Amino acid sequence: MKFTTRCSTIFAFAAFAMLTSTAHLHAQMPDAATLKTTDKVDVERIIQHMDQEISGYKDQQMDMEMVIHDGKDHIKKYRLVVQQLGMDKRLVRFLSGENKGMSILMEGDAKAYVYLPAFKRVRRISNSDMNQTIAGSDFTNNDMASSLYGPICDLSFVGQDDKVWTIRCDLKEGKQRDWDHILISVEKDGYFLKGIDFYNAKDELYKRMTSHNLKLWEGGYRRYDLIVMEDMLTGHKTELKINDFKGNSGLKPSLFQKRNLQWGK
């Protein structure tokens, strides 16, 4: 059974990752000017700090809108809530549209479960379906499952300008994604994930993720409020818009259990 309405294009929902920043971590990070980015160890530190910016909360919650453009003036919209506990548990609930009631629970890089209202049951997402897209969007289950790049990447320095470092990620042995390698753009001011270019085995750029509108939210948290994922071959794209964000609000671990995927259970 497929969980999507079209085949894999890209949630690196690493898009959720791109939307995240933790101001309280800045004091722990070295100034950008002190990092010798031609040194592999320092490149790894940049990605480590970026990962901290992405998931350095005890918990986080976002009220979001997903807008899907098919490249032919047809638009679909969904409202969803994303909740995350620590670095490795993420719960996604669709609140509107034909996917209303669908819920997805991600447990790190290893396990993912989905509740489909039409079938009224929870099932595990197979490894072969992890690279499939979610709800016809440009985000895959793998993108949704993990927002950390350090654990899955062999890193190498590509280049830099006044504002960003560009770092290449080749997948570590045993890791599976729908891309062959990616180029990650990391902002020097704050270690924010600015963008990702995705390349296939033919070294073709086939999708691109970019972040926009850095915003200061209640509680002093900085976060992009818009992420755009584009299929460079078809013109299909998906926008993720944050309407509300809360960090460190005391989400209970019991919320992130498989039995809670189905509403009312």
Secondary structure, 3 states (H helix, E strand, C coil): CCCCCCCCCCCCCHHHHHCCCCHHHHHHCCCHHHCCCCCHHHHHHHHHHHHHHHHCCCEEEEEEEEEEECCCCCEEEEEEEEEEECCCEEEEEECCCCCCCCEEEEECCCEEEEEECCCCEEEECCHHHCCCECCCCCCEHHHHHCCCCHHHEEEEEEEECCCEEEEEEEECCCCCCCCCEEEEEEECCCCCEEEEEEECCCCCEEEEEEEEEEEEECCCEEEEEEEEEEECCCCCEEEEEEEEEEECCCCCHHHCCHHHCCCCC
